[in-house]
Amino acid sequence: MMSAVNAPRIFRMVFCCLILGGSGNCLADGPPPSGWMRMLRPRLSAVEQQLAAADETLSALPPEPLLQANAHIGYHSGFAKSADSVRWIQVDLGAEYPIDSVVMVPASLGDGRAFGFPSSYKVEASVDPGFQEAACLVELTDCDGVLSPLPRAHPGHGRTARFVRMTVTGLTPQPRAKSRFVFCLGELLVFSGGRNVALGGAVEAQTRFETPPTWFAQNLVDGVYSPGVASVPTATMTNGWHSAIFKDSSSTSWVQVDLGGSHRVDEVRLIPAHPPDFPDRAGFGFPPRFKVEGSLGKDFHKAFLVTDHTNGEHLPPGDVPVAFKVPGIEMRYLRVTATRLWERTNDYVFALSELQVRAEGRNVALNAPVESSDATETGGWMQRYLVDGIGGAGELVEEEGWLGGLSRRRELLQERELLERQRADLVETMRGRLWLGTVLTVVGVVSGALVYAWRSHRGRKAEVEALRAQVARDLHDEIGSNLSSIRLMTEMACRQDSGVSEANSLLRDIQGVAVESTEALRDIVRLYREGGVTEPGAVLEQMRRCARTLLLETAWSLDSSSTLGARAMAFGDAREVLAILREALHNCSSHSQARKIQIHVRWSRVELELDIHDDGRGFDTGLASKGHGIGNMRERAKALSGSLEIASTPGAGTTIRLKAPLQ
């Protein structure tokens, strides 16, 4: 049976284990704590460090842009009956260029996912349109994240090529038609010296499925793709340039920039406006009909036509840039003329967020002087804002670096997703181990508590049995022998032949034995009543009482001056000491014929020393004793883990010395 003293302690231990086990629920609810759990799980700590490093890198990359809807989605291959069918498409760059990088932008239907992007492909570069000799730039199989709409950028390693081909060996199922497989791509960009040399290039495809203007092979190199304008958020935003407000849509309005000198222009880019006061009107003010011209003279008498959309309407661009390739024509001025204006609200306007003119690998129109046929300047609309480098969703940045950053973001997001799954698996595994460990701990603690309680019960039972045996022995030794003496003396007094004087002597002896027995019984009861320890004062008092009882006709003294700082004694040890003293005094009074007995007690914190000396007749310690008194005293000294010395010489008295360590 579990003892009342130990039960609360045991249950507290079990409760603590249950609380520890309960922490497993925390693992199931979310990420594990970053302190002690990491020390228990080095693998989890490593995964969390990788996640933190990925997050730090992501914070330095361009943010993921909002996908822009546009009419020119991209290229769509012909249909195939199996996913492992081969499809390829290639672009003629028009000349040989050292290739810095190749970027593929997935097609997007506006649902935030890539449409028709392949799971396996390779990209090759060659100076031969037949690709008899080609350099493989990249080859990927079983691509992860094929549904991500972010671009895929691959290094070109400076390979010189005129043709770039993408060969697909892992087609994707066509939605709602699982038995047909396709390959789709939004834009293919080839960068050389910071310029997209694939813009406007000739496209050749093995197969094609065309529904203009949505799916069209030439859409692959028109500069229009779902991520929109290459820009990063900035604290300062401007709207751009705004024409006067017209009542007639066929009114003409133009704006031009002075490049500050003659430049061999490669590309012209128009960035549509999207002012905050018209949040639902993407492509604000972009003219349905317009033309772009370049000239060395300010009067544009000899102008070079970059593009002409005056005879047919240009599709609304939304929030994506409109780019035109220029075959290296020399110009100083560039003008955009709108011949049909954009309808605002019962009136018509022409507006642009930014005008970029790229030459020699940079935007030579940045902060150039601006002139226009008319203008509205208020708030975020100013002529100089047309070339201030702010457009789209923020500050305009280099297209190649921006797309490369988005490609790196896609890779890191895929790595992070994998790390998150690894962390979740580790947490789940650790949660199971923690619960198992908790159950085993609780079972072990409960089992240990039960074993402890059982052993404690056995120990206490053994103590009780030993105490019973000790009480029986004490009663037998102290009281039983005296009662036996009383019985014998009573029988002698009751004999018919005994005289009165002899009977009186026996009665006096009986009285003495009875008194001795009474005192012994009181000593035994007093010791057991006081319990675990006995103070020095109580033991000394019982020594004096014992001497007064046993030495009625003998002078005696007890010196207890050497007890300063004495330590309390266990009651069992005190009982043994008093028994030795009683036996010694009984022998002195009964056999030694001593006139004086001296008792010295030296009691410290570590040891008790008891000396008993009488001036009686003494005896020869070498002769065998007839009684059991000396043997009993030696047994009791042994029980005290002490020593008993008896020194006696016939005619010179006896000295008994007990030394007992204090437990």
N, C-alpha and C positions, 0 to 999 in steps of 0.2 A: 504494500500500500504506500502511495506517495505521501510523504510527511507534509503537514500543514506549513512548516517553516520553509521548505524548499519548493513547494508547488508554485507560488507566485513568481519566483525567479525563473523557473522552467518555462512557465507560460509566457513570460516576457520574452524569453529567448525565441520561442516559437513565433510569437507575434512579430518580432523584428525580422525574422526570416520571411514571413509572409509579406511584410511590407517591401522587403528587398525584391521578392519575386514579383510583386505587383508592379514594379517599375518596368516590367516587360510590356505593359500596356502602352507606356510612353513610346516604346519603339514602334508599336503598331500604328500610332496616331500621327507620326511625323518624323522628321529627321532626328537622328540621335543627338544627344547632347554633345558639345564639342570638347568636354573636359575628360572625365574618368572613362567614358565609353571609348574614346579614342585610344587611351592607353591599353584598354582591354582588346581592341581590335586594330592592329596596325594596318591591315588591308583596307579597312574602312577609312582610316585616317589618310592613307595614300590617295584613295579615290576622292575624298573631300578636298585634299590639296590640289588634285588635278582639276576639280570643278572650280575651285577658287581661281586657279591660274587661267582657266578658260573664260571665266567671267571677267577677269581683269583685261584679257586680250579683247574680248567682245566690246568692252566699254571704249576701247580706242579705235574700233572699226566704224565705218559709216553705219548709221542706224538703218534698220530694214524699212524700205520705202513702202508707201501705199501703192498697190498695183493700179495702174491706170488703164481704163478701157479705151480702146481705139478700134477703128474700122479695119486697119491693116494688121491682122493677127500674125500672119507669117506663112510658112510653107507647110503643105500637107502632102504626104506621100500617097501613092496608090495603095489599095488594100491588099493584104496578104492573108493566106489561110493558116499560117503558122507563125509563131513568135520568132522562130529562128530564121525566117526569111531574110535575105540581104537587101538593103536599100541604101543608096548613096546619093549625095548631092554635093556639087562643087561650085566654087566661085572663081571667076577669072578676075584677078586684081588689075588687069590692064597693063601691067609692067612688073618687072622683077623687083622685089623688096626684101630686105633682111627682116624677118618676122620676129617681133619681140614677144607677142602673145596672141593667142586665139581665144575668143570668148564666145560661148554659146548661151543665148538667153532663151529659156523655154517659152513655148507658146502658152498663153493664159486666156481662159474664157471669162475671167472676172470672178471666179469662185475662190481665188486665193491658192490655187494649186496649179502645178504644171500639167499641161495637156499633151499626151503623146510623146513625152520625152523618153528616149530609149534606156534600157537597163544595161546594154552593152554596146560599145562603139569604139572607133578609133579615128584619129585625125591625122591626115598626111599632108605633106607639102611637096610640091614638085614644080619644076620648070617645064614639064611635059604635060599637055592636057590629057594624054592617055595614061599618065601615071605609070609608065613602064619603069621609070626610075623615080622613087619617092622616098622621102624621109618621114618616118613615123614620129609624130610629135607626142602622141599619147595614145594608149590603148587601155580601156577599162572594161571589165566584165563584172556582172552582178553588182551594178552601182547601187549604193544605198541612197535613200532620200530622193527617188526619182519623182516624187510628187512635189518637191520644193520648187517654187517659181523663181528662186534666186539664180543668178547666172553661174556658169561653170567656166572658170578661167584656167588656161593651160599655157605654160611657157613655150615660146617658139624657138628658143635657143639660138637665135640669130640666123636661122636657116634662110638662105636666099631662095625665094620661090615666087612664081606668078600665079600658081593655082593651089587652092586649098580644098581638100575633099574630106567630107565626114561620111564614114561608112558605118552603117548600123547593122548589128547582128542580133539585137534583142528588142524586137518590136513590143509595143504595148497593146492590150486589148482595146478595141473601140468601145466606148460606153454604149450600153444597151444592145451591143451586138458582139457577144463574147467569142464568136467564131471568126471574127475579122480582126486583123492586127494592122496597126498603122505606126508611122513615125512622123512627128510634127516638130517644128522648130520656129521660134518667134523671130530671132535675129542671129546672124553670124557676123562677128566683128573680128577683123584682123588688124592688129596695131603694129605700126612701124614708125619709129621716131615720134611717138605720141599722137599719131594720126591714124584714123580708121581707114585704111586703104581699100577695104572691101566695100565701102559705101558706093552704091550705084553700080557695082560690078555686074558682069554678065553671069547669070545663074544657069547651070545645067543640072538636070536631075534624072536619075534612072527611071523613076515613075513619078507621077504627080496627080493630085486631085485638086482642081482649081474651081473656086466659086468667087470670082472677084466681086468686091475688093477685099473680102475677108481672107480667103485662102488663095494665095497667088505666089508663084515662085520668086518673083522679083521683090515681094515683101520681105524676103530674107535679108536684103541689104539696103533697105530704105531708111535706116536710122531710126525707125519707130519701134519701140519695145515697151513692155508693160512696166518696168521699174521707173520709167519716166525720165525726169531731168536729173543729170548728175549734180547733185547739190547736197549740202549738209545744213542742218538748222543753224540759224544765227539770231542774235538778239535783236538786230536791226533789220527790218524788212521794208522794201519799197515796191511799189506797184509796177513802175516802168514808164513808158511814154504813152500819151493819150491824145488823139486828134481832137479837132473841134467836133461839135455835135451837129449832125446834118439831118435834114428832114427827108432827103432823097437818098435811097440806097445806091444809086448809080453815081453819086458824087465821087470825085477823085481827091485822094489825100496821099501825100508822100512824106517820107522821112529818110534822111541820109546821114552818113558819117564820113568824116575826113580822117583817113588813116595816117595822115601826117607825112606821107611819102609813098613812093611806088612800092608795091608788094606783089609777089607772085602768089596769088591766093589759091588755096587748095579746097576750102570748104566754107560755106556760109550756113549759119544756123540761126533759125528764128525760134525764140522761146515764148510760147503763149503766156498771156497774163491770166491771173486768177485772184483778183482783189478780194479782201475780206468782206467788203460790203456786197459782194455778189458770190456768196459761198457755193451756190448751186449752179454757177455758170462757168464750168471749166472751158478754157480756151476763149476767155473774154476778149472781144474786139478783134479776133483773128479774121481777116477778110476772106470771103468766099472766092473772090477773084483778085489776083494780084500778079505782079511781075517783079523780078529782082534783076538789077542792072549794075554793072561796074564800069568805071570810067577813069581815065587819067585826068580829065578836065572836070571842073566843078559844074560846068553848064550841061554836061552829058550829051553834047552834040555827037560825039563819037563814043557810043556806049556799047558795052558787051553784055549780051543777054545771058544771065546766069540761069534763069528759069522763067517760064511764061505760063501762067494759069489764068490769063484774061479771057480766053475763049471757052473755058469749061471750069466749073466750080471745084475748088479744092475741098476735100472732105474735112469736116471739123477735126482738129487735131487733139482736142481735149487738153490734157496736161502733159503731153509728150512733145519733145522738140521736133521741129521740121527742119531737116538738114538737106543740103544740096551740094553735090560734088562739083568742084570747079577745076578744069584741067590746067592749072598753073597759069592763069591769065594775069598779066600785069594790070594793076589798078591802084588808084589812090582813093577814089570815092566809091561808095556803095550805096545804092538807093533802093528802097522798097516802096513800090507804088501800088496802092489799093484802088481798083477800078469798080469794085462792088463792096460796099461796107457791111459790117456786121450789125444785125438788128439788136438794139438794146431793149428799150421800152417805148414803142411808138416813135423811135428815132434811131439814128444809125451812127456808128463810130468805127474807128480803126485804132487798135491798141496792140502793143507788144510789151512783154516783160523785159526782154533782153535781145540784143542783136550781137551775134558773134561772127567775126571774120577770122578764119584761121589761115595763117601763112607761116612757113618756117617753123612749124610745130608749136605755135602759140597763138593766142587771140590778140591780133593787132588792133582790134576795135576797142579794147578795154580803155575806158576813160577818154576816148577820142571826142573831138568836138561834134556836136549834133545840130543839124538844121532840119526844119520841116516846113511844109506848106502851110500848116496850121497846127495849133496845139491847145490843149487844156491843161493848165498847170495849177494844181491844187492838191493839198494833202500829200499822198504818196505818188502822185503823177507829176513828173518833171522830165524835161528833155534829157537832162544828164543822167537820169535814172535808166535810160535805155542801154547805157554802156557802163553801169557801175558794178558789174559782177555779181549782182543779186537777182535771182529769178527762180521761178519754180517754187520750191519749198524752202529756199534759203540761199546760202552762198554757193555760187557755181564753182565746181571743182573739175579737175581733169578727168575725162571720161574713163580712160584706161585704169587709173588708180582707183577710181570709185567702183568700177565693175569688179576689179580684182579684190577690193575690200569686201564687197558683197559676197563674192565667191568664197573668200576665207570665212566670212560669217556663217555661210551655209555649212561649210565643213565643221566649224567649231560647234554649231548647233547640233549637228549629227553626232559629233563626239560627245557632246554634253548629254544628249539623250541616252546614249549608250552608257555613260558614266552614271546617270540617274538610275538606269535599270540595274546596273551593278550594285549601286548603293542600296537600292530597294531589296535586292536579293540578299546582300550581306546583312541588312537589318533584319530581314525575315529569318535568315539562318540563325543570327545571334539571338533573336527573340525566342526561337524554339530552344536553343541551347540554354538560354537564361531560365526559361520555364522548367526545362528538364533539371538544370542545376538546382533551381529553387525547390522542386519537388524532392530531389534527392537530399538536399540540405534539411528540409523540414522532416523528412522521414528519418534522417540520421539524428537530428536533434531530438525528435520525439522518442526514437529508440534509445538514444543516450539518456534522456530524462527518465525513461522507464527503468533502464538498467541501474541508473544512479539511485532512483527511488527504491528499487528492489534491494540493492546492496546496502543502502542506508537502513532499510527495514531490517535486513539480516544483521547489520552491525549493531543496531539498537537492541535487537532481540538478544544478540550475544552478550551485550553489555548488561542487560537485565538479568540474564542467566548467571553471568559472572557475579553480579551484585548479590543475587540470591545466595549463590554459593558462599560468598564472602560473609554475608550476614549469618548464614548457618554456621560457618566456621567460627565466627566471632562468638556467637551465642554458645556454641559447643565449647570453645576454649575458655571463655571467660565465665560464663554462667553455668554451663553443664558441669564443669569440674567442681565448682563450688557447691552446687546442689548435691552432687554425689557425696561430697564431704559431709554436708549437713545430714544426708540420709544415714551415712555410716555412724556419725556421732549420735544421731537420734536413736539408732538401733542399740548402741552401746549404753546410752542412758536408760533405755527401757529394759535392760537386762535385770533380772530379779536379784542377781548377786552383787549388783553395783551399789556402792554406798552413796550417802547423801553428798558427801564432799566431792566424790568423783563425778556425780551427776551435775553438781553445780559447776564444776570445771568444764564439763562437756557443754553445758548450756552457754557458758561464756564463750567457748570456742565457736559454737553455732552462731551466737550473736555476731561475733567478729566476721565470720564467713558471710553471713547474710548482709552485713553492712558493706563488705567488700564487693559482693555480687551486685548490690543495689547501685553502688557507685560505678562499677564497670558497665552496668546496663545503661545508666544515665550517660556515661561517656559515649557509648556506642550510638544511642539515640540522638544525642546532641550533634555528633559528627555528621550523621546521615541527614539530619534536619537542616544543617547549615548549607548543604549542597556542594557545589563545585570547588570552592576554595575556602580555606580557613585562614583568618588573619593571625598574625603572630601573637597579639594580645590574648586571643581566645585560647590558643594552644598552650601558652604559658600558664594561663589561669587553670586549665585542666591539669597541667603538670603539678601545680601546687595542690589542687584538690586531691589528686591521686596520692601525693606524699602525705597529706594530712590524714587520709583514710588509712593508709598502710603502715605508717610509722607513728602509731599512737604512743608507744613507749620508748621511742628512739629520737634523740635530738637530730634535727636536719636543717639544712639551709639550701636555698636555690638562688644562684647568681645568674641574672639575665641582663647584666649591664652591657654585654657585647651584642646587642640586637639593633643598633642604630642602622636605619635604612634597610631593615629586614624585608624580605619579599614574601607575599602570601604563599601558602602551601596548599596543594591539592588535598581534599579531605581524605582521600584514601591513604596518601602518604602520612598525614597527621595521625590517622588511626594506627598505622604501623609503628610510628615513633612512640605514641602513648602506650601501645601494647608492650614494646621493648622496655620502656621505663617502668611499667607496672610489674613486669616479670622480674626486672632487676631489683626493684624495691622489695618485692615479695620475698625474693631469695635472701636479701640483706636482713630483713626483719625476722625471717624464719630460721636461717641457718648460720649467719655470720656472728651473732651475738655482739654486733657492733654497738658502740655507745653513741657514735656520731656519723652522720652521712652527709656528704657535700655533693650538690648537683650544680654543674656549670653548663650554661647554654650559650654558645656562640653562633649567632644567626646572621648571615649576610644576604646579599642578593643572589648568590650562586650556590651557597652551601649551608647546611645545618650541622653543627658539631655538638654532641651531647656527651658530657663526662659525668660518671657516677662513681664516687669514691667513698669507701667505708673503712673504718679502723678496726674491723672485726678480726676473726681468727684466721681468715684466708684459707686457701686450699691449694693443692698441687694441680695445676692445669694439665699436667701430663697424664693424670689418672682419668679413667673413664668415668663420666657422670652417670649417677643412677637414675636421675630424672630426665625430663624432656625440656626443661626450661631453657638451658643454653642452646640446644638445637633449634628450638622455636625462635629464639632471638636471632640466631644466625639466618634462618629462613626469611624472617621479616626484613632483616638488613639487606639480604639479596633482592627481595621484592622492591626495595627502595633504590636498587642499583648502587648501594653504598657498601660500607665495610664495617665490621664489628671486631674490636680488639678487646681481649680480656687479659688483664695482667694481675696475677695474684701469687702471693708467697705465704706459706703457712706461718701464722703468727704476725704477719705484716699487713693485713687487710687486702682489699680487692679494688681494682679500678676497671670499669667498663667504659669503653669509648666507641661512640657511634658517629660515623661520618656519612652524610647522605646529601647528594646533589639535589638542588631544587629544580623540578621539572617545570 
